[in-house]
């Protein structure tokens, strides 16, 4: 067949077939070689982060994509789009009118991969453990609305919430709520290294060199009980240093699927290619990129400096010169396709203007040019990140109002330094934990936010976020969500830049690629199978 690019619509969930009731005994590829998937996501153990795969600590899209294959959650996001559905649970739901009491009943006969029974006590243990460890910069903020966890018998778990939280079912679908065994995970200590155990669709074995994960082999878990149909017996996730090395591996036949993170040049080349052996699949994406500010740092502590940067940055030019059709300008932390989105930054600043930026700095008595260093990670979001920051540097310096230098660091150095407040201005990306506006706002703005940002707005934290979470109908939450976005545009603790699409390239005998990633960039290895090429 001719080389083709498959474009998956945003409404793919409406077309998806109903999920199988139980995935433990369904299908499989019938043996054969493992399907090999390439990635540039690095998983490293270090002195600052010795437990990269512990669900109580991990808060990174690449690592979550490992956890989701192995550690089961009560709820799961469906194959396409829509609200989460029961996974380890047989049923879940709010039992009161105020969205403050949430009860789940576990599937009968649920087991860990080693054959031990999974009980309600294990669920409570796992949730309480993550909250007790309270890992700095970790995902525990997703569990912040929980007051207590109660069990009744072996199969019923009841969550009593501090305040109404209509997004709570989504949070139970994330790895921080993954079910682990007390035999494998200590109650108040992270599990160091690369061992990983759970009740998910796969077991995992890791190949590690120099404290870095080289490959992870996922083998179908015969004890798995859940909603997922597992279409293969084994998948290997193999790590590459960069997109070029991963692309070469696909060309040479060393891997079957190329995932995160492909370069814009690779996507363009594959789109135009007539190669009959490789298909490029384009899917809706909810990834965003942004600049974050240490609002206590002397260089950017004055709000006018941050506002002036917001007034100067030309997102359309940035996207056109670096990412082309693979990204779109973003004028809020909330992507345009999410309910509650508002173009707050465009409403506040309009088109880029040196005149308006000058006025902001003059009024605040800021001496120009303002000297800044923009920090970025060299290996976490793809090779185009350097080009992106070179373009930002060029735009800001061309105004004459800023004297900007840029500096790149490897993620294993960059992330700990950012968390410690070592950078005044730095670039980050966000892949949502779940597709709701709350997850683009609370993780950045609420108490204990994952950036460790000193920025705090009492109206956002005490009024607007709680108000938005009371609304089960997310459209009804739009007023509160818009108010939050307007405050962010005025104060600029973060500066949104763009939102991206996502792509998978695969050899044409690989099936299931249309569902290999969902809109939240969740890697769904169980969807992949090996068919017939041609």
C-alpha angles and dihedrals in degrees: 000000000000121000110267143180113223115208116202115207123231089244093060090124090066090059098043119109120243113277119254114259094234129018101189097093102023124124120295128187093278095249126287128122121341117263105246119215122191125216138169092210107121120211111196135173115214142160089268093043111024095156106052096158100046109117089219090059110026115100106158130103094233094051093042087056088061094046094049090062094054113021114065125217131204091243133027135194110253125252094265121011135314140078120329120272131208116280114161084011124076090208139355135182150137111277097195136053093242099061091240102112120057123180131191132188116207123230114264113256095016112169141184115241090263091058099256116136119258110224138181088258089061090054092050090046092052095049094043090047093056090048093047094048090047093186114212110250089006133125098266091109087076087068095046095111093059115106101175139346118222130190130205114193121321099309111035125084123180123195116204109200128208091222139000113292118177089179093060095102088058091052091053087059093061126092094249084071091048116136114244133173123250086224090065104030124050116227100242104015131076118242106245124216132017105307114125131181135173146118099273129124093279143035116220136219119188133213109206131186124179091351091304128113109245097177140350119210115205117201122191111263109231091200095054116129118181146091098291126103106215107213099188140040098222139013128184119207106203123193123222130191094235145349093269092057090047091049092051090052090055092048091049093049094245091124133031100207133034114205134155123040116016119170123241088245092055092049092049092047094048092047091056097039124108091205107141095201101063131055124198114211120198117201135180111270136198099194116133134190126207147159116250126204132212092222091196092059114106095232096057103019091104108080092218091067091056091044091051090054089051088051094051105041112100106206096182092055091044093053095043095051098042112023107017114188093352094081142032131212113265124209099182139032086250114076119239094248095056121093108253097033117149128183088230098154093051090046089052102040108016117194120357110282130180089192094058092043091051090052092052093052094042092052090052092048092240115164113229144257092046108212114223141160118216112206124205138172115252099204112025107071101029138274094289091071092083091052089049092055092045087056092048089049091051093049096048095044093047089063091063088225096095138045102203130181124182131217130187128206134180112261093247088061098031100055098050090045092051092050090052092053095249094139127065094198125013141163123244139170130216129208107186122248086215133354101263131108090239089067092057093051114031096052089058101036111027127089111285092020116185094245092058086231117176090213112115130175114185095203091055095045101038103032118012102044093047090046092053092049093056091067114088087183099068092202087063088057092060096099093057092041092051091050090054092050091049091053090050090052090051097046099032101206083157131020114214115216114173148338122225144212122230132229142193124195117200141170109260096248090065115097130198096041091131087070099034090106128027123209091273090058092252109161108228103193092170089071094064122096139163117247136157122302124220 
